[in-house]
């Protein structure tokens, strides 16, 4: 059980990081299409 805890934490971290990245990419796309000028 002690070995599983770090794996679960890493898995959750990666999962939330990917979700946040996807949401940020979608937000950036809508922002760019609305304004016309790409912002990075």
mmCIF file of the N, C-alpha and C atoms, coordinates in Angstrom:
data_MODEL
# 
_entry.id   MODEL 
# 
loop_
_atom_site.group_PDB 
_atom_site.id 
_atom_site.type_symbol 
_atom_site.label_atom_id 
_atom_site.label_alt_id 
_atom_site.label_comp_id 
_atom_site.label_asym_id 
_atom_site.label_entity_id 
_atom_site.label_seq_id 
_atom_site.pdbx_PDB_ins_code 
_atom_site.Cartn_x 
_atom_site.Cartn_y 
_atom_site.Cartn_z 
_atom_site.occupancy 
_atom_site.B_iso_or_equiv 
_atom_site.pdbx_formal_charge 
_atom_site.auth_seq_id 
_atom_site.auth_comp_id 
_atom_site.auth_asym_id 
_atom_site.auth_atom_id 
_atom_site.pdbx_PDB_model_num 
ATOM 1   N N  . UNK A 1 1  ? 0.832   -1.210 0.000   1.00 0.00 ? 1  UNK A N  1 
ATOM 2   C CA . UNK A 1 1  ? 0.000   0.000  0.000   1.00 0.00 ? 1  UNK A CA 1 
ATOM 3   C C  . UNK A 1 1  ? 0.868   1.262  0.000   1.00 0.00 ? 1  UNK A C  1 
ATOM 4   N N  . UNK A 1 2  ? 1.965   1.220  0.741   1.00 0.00 ? 2  UNK A N  1 
ATOM 5   C CA . UNK A 1 2  ? 2.832   2.402  0.818   1.00 0.00 ? 2  UNK A CA 1 
ATOM 6   C C  . UNK A 1 2  ? 3.433   2.726  -0.545  1.00 0.00 ? 2  UNK A C  1 
ATOM 7   N N  . UNK A 1 3  ? 3.623   1.696  -1.366  1.00 0.00 ? 3  UNK A N  1 
ATOM 8   C CA . UNK A 1 3  ? 4.180   1.932  -2.703  1.00 0.00 ? 3  UNK A CA 1 
ATOM 9   C C  . UNK A 1 3  ? 3.143   2.505  -3.648  1.00 0.00 ? 3  UNK A C  1 
ATOM 10  N N  . UNK A 1 4  ? 1.878   2.233  -3.386  1.00 0.00 ? 4  UNK A N  1 
ATOM 11  C CA . UNK A 1 4  ? 0.817   2.683  -4.290  1.00 0.00 ? 4  UNK A CA 1 
ATOM 12  C C  . UNK A 1 4  ? 0.543   4.177  -4.157  1.00 0.00 ? 4  UNK A C  1 
ATOM 13  N N  . UNK A 1 5  ? 0.754   4.716  -2.971  1.00 0.00 ? 5  UNK A N  1 
ATOM 14  C CA . UNK A 1 5  ? 0.400   6.122  -2.738  1.00 0.00 ? 5  UNK A CA 1 
ATOM 15  C C  . UNK A 1 5  ? 1.145   7.068  -3.686  1.00 0.00 ? 5  UNK A C  1 
ATOM 16  N N  . UNK A 1 6  ? 2.472   6.966  -3.819  1.00 0.00 ? 6  UNK A N  1 
ATOM 17  C CA . UNK A 1 6  ? 3.154   7.864  -4.767  1.00 0.00 ? 6  UNK A CA 1 
ATOM 18  C C  . UNK A 1 6  ? 2.675   7.680  -6.203  1.00 0.00 ? 6  UNK A C  1 
ATOM 19  N N  . UNK A 1 7  ? 2.389   6.440  -6.588  1.00 0.00 ? 7  UNK A N  1 
ATOM 20  C CA . UNK A 1 7  ? 1.903   6.193  -7.954  1.00 0.00 ? 7  UNK A CA 1 
ATOM 21  C C  . UNK A 1 7  ? 0.560   6.878  -8.179  1.00 0.00 ? 7  UNK A C  1 
ATOM 22  N N  . UNK A 1 8  ? -0.316  6.786  -7.185  1.00 0.00 ? 8  UNK A N  1 
ATOM 23  C CA . UNK A 1 8  ? -1.634  7.419  -7.308  1.00 0.00 ? 8  UNK A CA 1 
ATOM 24  C C  . UNK A 1 8  ? -1.474  8.934  -7.408  1.00 0.00 ? 8  UNK A C  1 
ATOM 25  N N  . UNK A 1 9  ? -0.592  9.493  -6.576  1.00 0.00 ? 9  UNK A N  1 
ATOM 26  C CA . UNK A 1 9  ? -0.378  10.944 -6.592  1.00 0.00 ? 9  UNK A CA 1 
ATOM 27  C C  . UNK A 1 9  ? 0.175   11.390 -7.940  1.00 0.00 ? 9  UNK A C  1 
ATOM 28  N N  . UNK A 1 10 ? 1.129   10.644 -8.477  1.00 0.00 ? 10 UNK A N  1 
ATOM 29  C CA . UNK A 1 10 ? 1.710   10.987 -9.781  1.00 0.00 ? 10 UNK A CA 1 
ATOM 30  C C  . UNK A 1 10 ? 0.639   10.890 -10.864 1.00 0.00 ? 10 UNK A C  1 
ATOM 31  N N  . UNK A 1 11 ? -0.156  9.831  -10.812 1.00 0.00 ? 11 UNK A N  1 
ATOM 32  C CA . UNK A 1 11 ? -1.215  9.654  -11.800 1.00 0.00 ? 11 UNK A CA 1 
ATOM 33  C C  . UNK A 1 11 ? -2.210  10.804 -11.769 1.00 0.00 ? 11 UNK A C  1 
ATOM 34  N N  . UNK A 1 12 ? -2.612  11.194 -10.565 1.00 0.00 ? 12 UNK A N  1 
ATOM 35  C CA . UNK A 1 12 ? -3.558  12.303 -10.440 1.00 0.00 ? 12 UNK A CA 1 
ATOM 36  C C  . UNK A 1 12 ? -2.930  13.600 -10.934 1.00 0.00 ? 12 UNK A C  1 
ATOM 37  N N  . UNK A 1 13 ? -1.662  13.808 -10.601 1.00 0.00 ? 13 UNK A N  1 
ATOM 38  C CA . UNK A 1 13 ? -0.973  15.019 -11.038 1.00 0.00 ? 13 UNK A CA 1 
ATOM 39  C C  . UNK A 1 13 ? -0.925  15.111 -12.551 1.00 0.00 ? 13 UNK A C  1 
ATOM 40  N N  . UNK A 1 14 ? -0.560  13.999 -13.202 1.00 0.00 ? 14 UNK A N  1 
ATOM 41  C CA . UNK A 1 14 ? -0.487  13.979 -14.668 1.00 0.00 ? 14 UNK A CA 1 
ATOM 42  C C  . UNK A 1 14 ? -1.872  14.197 -15.267 1.00 0.00 ? 14 UNK A C  1 
ATOM 43  N N  . UNK A 1 15 ? -2.879  13.544 -14.674 1.00 0.00 ? 15 UNK A N  1 
ATOM 44  C CA . UNK A 1 15 ? -4.244  13.653 -15.188 1.00 0.00 ? 15 UNK A CA 1 
ATOM 45  C C  . UNK A 1 15 ? -4.730  15.102 -15.148 1.00 0.00 ? 15 UNK A C  1 
ATOM 46  N N  . UNK A 1 16 ? -4.540  15.742 -13.983 1.00 0.00 ? 16 UNK A N  1 
ATOM 47  C CA . UNK A 1 16 ? -5.011  17.119 -13.852 1.00 0.00 ? 16 UNK A CA 1 
ATOM 48  C C  . UNK A 1 16 ? -4.191  18.065 -14.720 1.00 0.00 ? 16 UNK A C  1 
ATOM 49  N N  . UNK A 1 17 ? -2.868  17.761 -14.855 1.00 0.00 ? 17 UNK A N  1 
ATOM 50  C CA . UNK A 1 17 ? -2.005  18.614 -15.680 1.00 0.00 ? 17 UNK A CA 1 
ATOM 51  C C  . UNK A 1 17 ? -2.445  18.543 -17.140 1.00 0.00 ? 17 UNK A C  1 
ATOM 52  N N  . UNK A 1 18 ? -2.748  17.340 -17.621 1.00 0.00 ? 18 UNK A N  1 
ATOM 53  C CA . UNK A 1 18 ? -3.190  17.188 -19.010 1.00 0.00 ? 18 UNK A CA 1 
ATOM 54  C C  . UNK A 1 18 ? -4.529  17.891 -19.217 1.00 0.00 ? 18 UNK A C  1 
ATOM 55  N N  . UNK A 1 19 ? -5.431  17.759 -18.226 1.00 0.00 ? 19 UNK A N  1 
ATOM 56  C CA . UNK A 1 19 ? -6.735  18.410 -18.346 1.00 0.00 ? 19 UNK A CA 1 
ATOM 57  C C  . UNK A 1 19 ? -6.575  19.926 -18.412 1.00 0.00 ? 19 UNK A C  1 
ATOM 58  N N  . UNK A 1 20 ? -5.720  20.462 -17.549 1.00 0.00 ? 20 UNK A N  1 
ATOM 59  C CA . UNK A 1 20 ? -5.507  21.911 -17.527 1.00 0.00 ? 20 UNK A CA 1 
ATOM 60  C C  . UNK A 1 20 ? -4.864  22.370 -18.833 1.00 0.00 ? 20 UNK A C  1 
ATOM 61  N N  . UNK A 1 21 ? -3.931  21.555 -19.361 1.00 0.00 ? 21 UNK A N  1 
ATOM 62  C CA . UNK A 1 21 ? -3.258  21.911 -20.609 1.00 0.00 ? 21 UNK A CA 1 
ATOM 63  C C  . UNK A 1 21 ? -4.259  21.938 -21.760 1.00 0.00 ? 21 UNK A C  1 
ATOM 64  N N  . UNK A 1 22 ? -5.142  20.932 -21.801 1.00 0.00 ? 22 UNK A N  1 
ATOM 65  C CA . UNK A 1 22 ? -6.132  20.864 -22.872 1.00 0.00 ? 22 UNK A CA 1 
ATOM 66  C C  . UNK A 1 22 ? -7.074  22.066 -22.788 1.00 0.00 ? 22 UNK A C  1 
ATOM 67  N N  . UNK A 1 23 ? -7.501  22.384 -21.577 1.00 0.00 ? 23 UNK A N  1 
ATOM 68  C CA . UNK A 1 23 ? -8.404  23.511 -21.400 1.00 0.00 ? 23 UNK A CA 1 
ATOM 69  C C  . UNK A 1 23 ? -7.706  24.809 -21.801 1.00 0.00 ? 23 UNK A C  1 
ATOM 70  N N  . UNK A 1 24 ? -6.431  24.956 -21.448 1.00 0.00 ? 24 UNK A N  1 
ATOM 71  C CA . UNK A 1 24 ? -5.678  26.163 -21.801 1.00 0.00 ? 24 UNK A CA 1 
ATOM 72  C C  . UNK A 1 24 ? -5.543  26.278 -23.312 1.00 0.00 ? 24 UNK A C  1 
ATOM 73  N N  . UNK A 1 25 ? -5.317  25.152 -23.987 1.00 0.00 ? 25 UNK A N  1 
ATOM 74  C CA . UNK A 1 25 ? -5.177  25.169 -25.444 1.00 0.00 ? 25 UNK A CA 1 
ATOM 75  C C  . UNK A 1 25 ? -6.501  25.577 -26.092 1.00 0.00 ? 25 UNK A C  1 
ATOM 76  N N  . UNK A 1 26 ? -7.594  25.031 -25.590 1.00 0.00 ? 26 UNK A N  1 
ATOM 77  C CA . UNK A 1 26 ? -8.903  25.389 -26.140 1.00 0.00 ? 26 UNK A CA 1 
ATOM 78  C C  . UNK A 1 26 ? -9.189  26.869 -25.903 1.00 0.00 ? 26 UNK A C  1 
ATOM 79  N N  . UNK A 1 27 ? -8.856  27.349 -24.711 1.00 0.00 ? 27 UNK A N  1 
ATOM 80  C CA . UNK A 1 27 ? -9.080  28.752 -24.381 1.00 0.00 ? 27 UNK A CA 1 
ATOM 81  C C  . UNK A 1 27 ? -8.254  29.649 -25.295 1.00 0.00 ? 27 UNK A C  1 
ATOM 82  N N  . UNK A 1 28 ? -6.999  29.262 -25.542 1.00 0.00 ? 28 UNK A N  1 
ATOM 83  C CA . UNK A 1 28 ? -6.116  30.051 -26.405 1.00 0.00 ? 28 UNK A CA 1 
ATOM 84  C C  . UNK A 1 28 ? -6.668  30.076 -27.826 1.00 0.00 ? 28 UNK A C  1 
ATOM 85  N N  . UNK A 1 29 ? -7.201  28.954 -28.289 1.00 0.00 ? 29 UNK A N  1 
ATOM 86  C CA . UNK A 1 29 ? -7.745  28.895 -29.647 1.00 0.00 ? 29 UNK A CA 1 
ATOM 87  C C  . UNK A 1 29 ? -8.947  29.825 -29.788 1.00 0.00 ? 29 UNK A C  1 
ATOM 88  N N  . UNK A 1 30 ? -9.845  29.781 -28.829 1.00 0.00 ? 30 UNK A N  1 
ATOM 89  C CA . UNK A 1 30 ? -11.021 30.643 -28.910 1.00 0.00 ? 30 UNK A CA 1 
ATOM 90  C C  . UNK A 1 30 ? -10.600 32.100 -28.793 1.00 0.00 ? 30 UNK A C  1 
ATOM 91  N N  . UNK A 1 31 ? -9.602  32.357 -27.966 1.00 0.00 ? 31 UNK A N  1 
ATOM 92  C CA . UNK A 1 31 ? -9.115  33.726 -27.792 1.00 0.00 ? 31 UNK A CA 1 
ATOM 93  C C  . UNK A 1 31 ? -8.524  34.249 -29.100 1.00 0.00 ? 31 UNK A C  1 
ATOM 94  N N  . UNK A 1 32 ? -7.732  33.393 -29.771 1.00 0.00 ? 32 UNK A N  1 
ATOM 95  C CA . UNK A 1 32 ? -7.095  33.797 -31.028 1.00 0.00 ? 32 UNK A CA 1 
ATOM 96  C C  . UNK A 1 32 ? -8.144  34.013 -32.113 1.00 0.00 ? 32 UNK A C  1 
ATOM 97  N N  . UNK A 1 33 ? -9.084  33.083 -32.240 1.00 0.00 ? 33 UNK A N  1 
ATOM 98  C CA . UNK A 1 33 ? -10.074 33.188 -33.307 1.00 0.00 ? 33 UNK A CA 1 
ATOM 99  C C  . UNK A 1 33 ? -10.967 34.408 -33.081 1.00 0.00 ? 33 UNK A C  1 
ATOM 100 N N  . UNK A 1 34 ? -11.212 34.751 -31.819 1.00 0.00 ? 34 UNK A N  1 
ATOM 101 C CA . UNK A 1 34 ? -12.056 35.901 -31.541 1.00 0.00 ? 34 UNK A CA 1 
ATOM 102 C C  . UNK A 1 34 ? -11.348 37.211 -31.841 1.00 0.00 ? 34 UNK A C  1 
ATOM 103 N N  . UNK A 1 35 ? -10.057 37.254 -31.597 1.00 0.00 ? 35 UNK A N  1 
ATOM 104 C CA . UNK A 1 35 ? -9.312  38.498 -31.774 1.00 0.00 ? 35 UNK A CA 1 
ATOM 105 C C  . UNK A 1 35 ? -8.688  38.596 -33.163 1.00 0.00 ? 35 UNK A C  1 
ATOM 106 N N  . UNK A 1 36 ? -8.236  37.451 -33.673 1.00 0.00 ? 36 UNK A N  1 
ATOM 107 C CA . UNK A 1 36 ? -7.613  37.446 -34.992 1.00 0.00 ? 36 UNK A CA 1 
ATOM 108 C C  . UNK A 1 36 ? -6.097  37.460 -34.907 1.00 0.00 ? 36 UNK A C  1 
ATOM 109 N N  . UNK A 1 37 ? -5.568  37.971 -33.809 1.00 0.00 ? 37 UNK A N  1 
ATOM 110 C CA . UNK A 1 37 ? -4.111  38.002 -33.643 1.00 0.00 ? 37 UNK A CA 1 
ATOM 111 C C  . UNK A 1 37 ? -3.705  36.937 -32.637 1.00 0.00 ? 37 UNK A C  1 
ATOM 112 N N  . UNK A 1 38 ? -2.749  36.103 -32.987 1.00 0.00 ? 38 UNK A N  1 
ATOM 113 C CA . UNK A 1 38 ? -2.326  35.051 -32.057 1.00 0.00 ? 38 UNK A CA 1 
ATOM 114 C C  . UNK A 1 38 ? -1.573  35.625 -30.866 1.00 0.00 ? 38 UNK A C  1 
ATOM 115 N N  . UNK A 1 39 ? -1.904  35.123 -29.693 1.00 0.00 ? 39 UNK A N  1 
ATOM 116 C CA . UNK A 1 39 ? -1.200  35.557 -28.478 1.00 0.00 ? 39 UNK A CA 1 
ATOM 117 C C  . UNK A 1 39 ? -0.563  34.347 -27.840 1.00 0.00 ? 39 UNK A C  1 
ATOM 118 N N  . UNK A 1 40 ? 0.710   34.446 -27.541 1.00 0.00 ? 40 UNK A N  1 
ATOM 119 C CA . UNK A 1 40 ? 1.420   33.327 -26.907 1.00 0.00 ? 40 UNK A CA 1 
ATOM 120 C C  . UNK A 1 40 ? 1.998   33.797 -25.591 1.00 0.00 ? 40 UNK A C  1 
# 
